[in-house]
Structure formats: C-alpha cells, structure tokens
Amino acid sequence: VFGEGSAQAVALLDMLAAAFSTAMPSVQMNFAGTGSAPAVTDILAPTPSISFAFLERLLTASELAQANIQVIPAFANAAALVHNVPGTAAGVTMSWSREALVGIFNGTIATWNHPLITKLNPFIYLPNEKIKLIT
C-alpha cells in the first residue's frame, strides 16, 4: 500500500504505517511526502501509482468526477497568521476576529484600514493599503 501527499503529514503517516504493519504484517504500507499537487496528479491518473493521497486541500468537483475516490477528513493542521503592516511599529500585536480573517481570505476585506480591522485595533495605525495575501 503506497500513498503520497502532504509533507506535513509524514510523521503521522509513519506512525500509522508502523501500527498497520504490526496489525497486518503481510502488508507493507509506505508514504512519501511529495506534496499535494503530485499526489492529486497520481491519484487521478487513469492507472494510479498510489493507493491513497493525503492532501492539504479539497478536491474540486471536476477532480472528484474523474475517478472513483472516497474522501475522508483525517488530519487537522494549524496555520499561523503573520502580518507586516506598512507603517506599523515592529512588535505590535494585532487583534483578529473570525469575521476579519474570513474577510481577508475571501477577498471582502482588501485593505488594512477596513472598518472591521480598525475596530479590533483602535490604537494601531492602519494604512489605506492593499493587504497582500500570501498562502
């Protein structure tokens, strides 16, 4: 059984592979942390070279339609929000709400001085500059 995908899941999959091998010694399980993009390509190939993929993103509807694949949520990952607001002093800690973060990621909040961000950070200078989102 061979899988590939998220490099962030390697430690977890190595642990699961060891447990799997103990329970089923006749079956060997291996995982390569190649990243999600190669794993999607391989799992959707007409003759897949892997048995499973561990992805950092959801498959699109068109990708799901390409193959008979079962999607099972299996792993949660933390992410850090790092910001560098132009004109703001180093070491300033900003406050965030779920609504503000969702707005930044879905594009409805596009500038640092958006009213929601300003309301959460009333004592911080927030310029009328575009937020550059790097994911």
N, C-alpha and C positions, 0 to 999 in steps of 0.2 A: 504494500500500500504506500503510494508515494504522493505527497502533496507539496504545494508551494504557495508562496504569497507573502504576507506581511512580515517584514524583518522584526517588527515589534513583538510578534507572537512566537518567535523561535524558542525562548525559554519555556513558555507554556507548552508548546507542542513537543519539545524534547521530553518534558516531564510526562506528558500524556503518552508519548511513544514508549517510554520505559514501562509505564503501567500496562499499556496494551500488550507489550511483548511478554510481560510476566503472566498476564491472563491468557494470552494466545501465543505460546512460544513458536508455533509453526508459521506464524505470520510476522513478517518484518514490516515495521512502519517507519518511514523516513519523511522528513520535511526540510525543504530548502527555503530560506528567507530571501527570495528573489525580488520581492516587491509585488504589489497588487497588479500592475499593468501586465507583466509577463504571465502571471497566474491566470488572469482573465483570458488572455490570448490562448493559453494552453488548455484551459478547461472548456473553452468554446470551440476548439478545433474539431473538425469532422471525426478525427480519431484522437481523442485527448491523450496526452502523455502523462497526465496526473489523475489520481483518483479523487482528490479534493483540493479546494483552494481556500485559503484563509485571507480574506480581503479587508482592506481599510475603507471600503466604500460599498454602497449597494450596487447591484447590477441594474442596468437600465431595463426598461420593458423590452426593448428590441434585443438586448443581450439574453434576457430570460427566454425569449421566444426562439432563440437559436438552438437551444439544447434542452434536454430533459434533466433539469437541475433542481435539486431541493435546497432552499436557502434556510439556514438555521442560525439565528443570532447566538454567538458563542463567546464573545470576548468584548469587554469594555475597556476603553483606553482613555487616559486623561490627556488633556491638552493645556498648554499654558498660553495665556494671552500676554504678549509682550508688546508694549507700546512705546513710541518715541514721538511725542507731540512737539512739533516745531515751536520754539519759543518758551517751552516749559522747562523749569529748572530740573537738573538731574536729581534723581532720588525721590521725586514727587510720586506719591501713591494716589492713584485714581480709584474712585468707586464705580462699580458697574452693577447694572441690573440685568435680569434675563432679557427684558424687552430691548434694552440698549444693545446687548450682544447680538441678539437675533436680528435687530435692525441693521447692524453693521454687516453681518454675514449675508443677509438677503438683499442688501442694497438700498433699503429705505432710509437708512441713516448714512449720509455720504460725507459730512464734514464734521470736524472736531467740535465746532460750536453749535451743533444741533441742540435744540432746547432740552431734549431728554438727557444728554450728556452734561450739559451746563447745569441742569437742575441737580444732578447727582454730585457735581463737583463745583459748587458755587464759589470757592476761594481759589480756583486754579484758572490761570489764563488759558483759554481755549480759542485758537485762531480759526478764522474762516478759511480753512484749507481742507482739501480733499483727504479723506482717510485712504491710505494705500494699503489694501489688504493683501497680505502675502500668506498663502496657505501651503 
